[in-house]
Amino acid sequence: SVPREQTLQTAMGDAARQFKIKHGVAKRTLKELQSYDKEIAQQKDKVEKMTAEGVEPTDIRQQTMVLQEAEACKVDARRRLDGALQDLEEQVDIAGEELKDTPELVEALALLKEHPPPQN
């Protein structure tokens, strides 16, 4: 028996395959951005706690650098997510009719509604 995923992919045209790829990239990048948000919050708490406890300034400085690195990564992830959402929106326009009423399209539309791509 052939897995449903493989059957679905075989039945899809090129536009639908591209849609599936762009949808996966957008979901993955959104998850990455959310993990950076969580990491930044934890790191800020850690730095504040260390400062309040009077920990060595060099240790605090080291943790502050970790925080800054996470913030820089978040900026990059946001930029990549914006691009991924724009790509996904284009693919929905292209493959939307072919994917009409599929769970994948419904999920992608919900993702775009919750996280609209930036308008240029």
C-alpha positions in Angstrom: 0.0 0.0 0.0 1.3 3.5 -0.9 1.3 6.1 1.9 -1.4 8.8 1.5 1.3 11.5 1.4 3.0 9.9 -1.6 -0.3 9.4 -3.4 -1.2 13.0 -2.8 2.1 14.2 -4.1 1.9 12.0 -7.2 -1.6 13.4 -7.9 -0.5 17.0 -7.5 0.9 19.1 -10.3 4.0 21.2 -10.1 2.2 24.2 -8.7 0.7 22.1 -5.9 4.1 20.6 -5.1 5.6 24.1 -4.9 2.7 25.1 -2.6 3.5 22.2 -0.3 7.2 23.2 -0.1 6.4 26.9 0.6 3.8 25.9 3.2 6.4 23.7 5.0 9.0 26.5 4.9 6.6 29.0 6.3 5.5 26.7 9.2 9.1 25.8 10.0 10.3 29.4 10.0 7.4 30.5 12.2 8.2 27.8 14.7 11.8 28.9 14.7 10.8 32.5 15.3 8.6 31.5 18.2 11.5 29.5 19.7 13.7 32.6 19.5 11.0 34.6 21.3 11.0 32.0 24.1 14.8 31.9 24.3 15.0 35.7 24.5 12.5 35.9 27.3 14.4 33.2 29.2 17.7 34.9 28.6 16.4 38.3 29.8 15.1 36.7 33.0 18.5 35.0 33.5 20.4 38.2 33.1 18.1 40.1 35.4 18.4 37.4 38.0 22.2 37.3 37.8 22.3 41.1 38.1 20.0 41.1 41.2 22.1 38.3 42.8 25.4 40.3 42.2 27.0 37.7 40.0 30.4 38.5 38.4 30.1 41.2 35.8 32.0 39.0 33.3 29.4 36.3 33.6 26.6 38.8 33.2 28.4 40.2 30.1 28.7 36.7 28.7 24.9 36.0 29.2 24.1 39.4 27.7 26.1 38.5 24.6 24.0 35.2 24.3 20.9 37.4 24.6 22.1 39.7 21.8 22.9 36.8 19.6 19.4 35.4 20.1 17.9 38.8 19.3 20.0 39.0 16.1 18.8 35.5 15.1 15.2 36.6 15.7 15.6 39.5 13.3 16.9 37.1 10.7 14.1 34.6 11.3 11.5 37.4 11.0 13.0 38.5 7.7 13.0 34.9 6.4 9.4 34.4 7.7 8.2 37.5 5.9 9.7 36.1 2.6 8.2 32.7 3.2 4.8 34.1 3.9 4.9 36.1 0.7 6.0 33.0 -1.3 3.2 31.0 0.3 0.7 33.7 -0.5 1.8 33.6 -4.2 1.6 29.8 -4.2 -1.9 29.9 -2.8 -2.9 32.2 -5.7 -1.3 29.8 -8.2 -2.3 26.4 -6.8 -5.4 27.4 -4.8 -7.8 26.1 -7.4 -6.0 22.8 -7.8 -5.9 22.3 -4.0 -9.5 23.5 -3.4 -11.0 22.1 -0.1 -7.8 20.2 0.9 -6.7 20.3 4.5 -3.3 21.7 3.3 -5.0 24.7 1.7 -7.2 25.3 4.7 -4.2 25.2 7.0 -2.2 27.6 4.8 -5.0 30.1 4.6 -5.3 30.0 8.4 -1.6 30.6 8.7 -1.7 33.5 6.3 -4.7 35.0 8.1 -3.0 34.7 11.5 0.4 35.9 10.2 -0.2 38.1 7.2 2.8 38.7 5.0 4.1 42.3 4.8 2.8 44.3 1.9 5.5 46.0 -0.2 
